[in-house]
Amino acid sequence: MFIGNIDNIDKDGGDFHPVIYSVLEYLRTTDFKNFQDGAYPMPHTDFIVKVQHYDTKPIEDCKPESHKKFIDVQYVFAGEEVLGWCPLSPDLKLVSAYDEKADVAFYQALTPESSVMLCARNYAVLFPLDVHRPCGSLDDDAPEHVTKIVVKVPVELVLDDESVILNI
């Protein structure tokens, strides 16, 4: 996983894979203010862009998840949330086996757990070995309204060695 602010990609972008950089550039230059919830094609690619509007939830109500076929580029357009993270390991307890069609597996908890606050204009790039728990509230008594954009990038376009993808 790596995180950053979308306004800094020109400074940081030299280290990004060109596919990831192009997704971040698209996110930086697109005004999602009037987009409704739904899935949209990213121009000039086969990537799916998911626009989501939601209120954050207490952390204990958020499910840790991982993906196998796609890298998530999660971009907070408005609002803020807590994103939990841990590396994929055999110690994690599955609560929902990997669903190939939905490309997701769910876990009981993140172990060990780290978390980061994603504010407006922050992004996280999450690879198959990154178990993550999105949508967490900073304050359980005051949910935050978030507009988040998630771009699904096929793993094989970015990772040269797909053997790093563990069987979930």
ChimeraX attribute file (.defattr): number of C-alpha atoms within 10 A of each C-alpha:
attribute: neighborCount
match mode: 1-to-1
recipient: residues
	/A:1	17
	/A:2	10
	/A:3	15
	/A:4	15
	/A:5	18
	/A:6	21
	/A:7	14
	/A:8	12
	/A:9	16
	/A:10	11
	/A:11	8
	/A:12	13
	/A:13	15
	/A:14	10
	/A:15	10
	/A:16	13
	/A:17	12
	/A:18	13
	/A:19	13
	/A:20	19
	/A:21	17
	/A:22	13
	/A:23	18
	/A:24	24
	/A:25	16
	/A:26	13
	/A:27	24
	/A:28	18
	/A:29	10
	/A:30	8
	/A:31	10
	/A:32	15
	/A:33	9
	/A:34	6
	/A:35	12
	/A:36	13
	/A:37	14
	/A:38	12
	/A:39	15
	/A:40	14
	/A:41	12
	/A:42	16
	/A:43	10
	/A:44	6
	/A:45	9
	/A:46	11
	/A:47	17
	/A:48	17
	/A:49	21
	/A:50	18
	/A:51	19
	/A:52	17
	/A:53	17
	/A:54	14
	/A:55	16
	/A:56	24
	/A:57	22
	/A:58	16
	/A:59	20
	/A:60	12
	/A:61	12
	/A:62	19
	/A:63	19
	/A:64	25
	/A:65	25
	/A:66	25
	/A:67	25
	/A:68	21
	/A:69	20
	/A:70	21
	/A:71	26
	/A:72	22
	/A:73	23
	/A:74	23
	/A:75	27
	/A:76	23
	/A:77	25
	/A:78	20
	/A:79	18
	/A:80	25
	/A:81	27
	/A:82	21
	/A:83	21
	/A:84	23
	/A:85	23
	/A:86	20
	/A:87	19
	/A:88	19
	/A:89	15
	/A:90	9
	/A:91	9
	/A:92	18
	/A:93	14
	/A:94	16
	/A:95	14
	/A:96	12
	/A:97	12
	/A:98	19
	/A:99	13
	/A:100	11
	/A:101	7
	/A:102	9
	/A:103	13
	/A:104	18
	/A:105	20
	/A:106	22
	/A:107	20
	/A:108	14
	/A:109	22
	/A:110	23
	/A:111	16
	/A:112	11
	/A:113	13
	/A:114	12
	/A:115	15
	/A:116	12
	/A:117	14
	/A:118	25
	/A:119	17
	/A:120	18
	/A:121	19
	/A:122	20
	/A:123	23
	/A:124	20
	/A:125	19
	/A:126	21
	/A:127	24
	/A:128	25
	/A:129	19
	/A:130	23
	/A:131	27
	/A:132	28
	/A:133	25
	/A:134	21
	/A:135	25
	/A:136	26
	/A:137	24
	/A:138	18
	/A:139	14
	/A:140	13
	/A:141	9
	/A:142	12
	/A:143	18
	/A:144	20
	/A:145	17
	/A:146	20
	/A:147	22
	/A:148	26
	/A:149	24
	/A:150	21
	/A:151	26
	/A:152	20
	/A:153	23
	/A:154	17
	/A:155	19
	/A:156	12
	/A:157	14
	/A:158	17
	/A:159	14
	/A:160	9
	/A:161	9
	/A:162	13
	/A:163	8
	/A:164	10
	/A:165	16
	/A:166	12
	/A:167	8
	/A:168	18
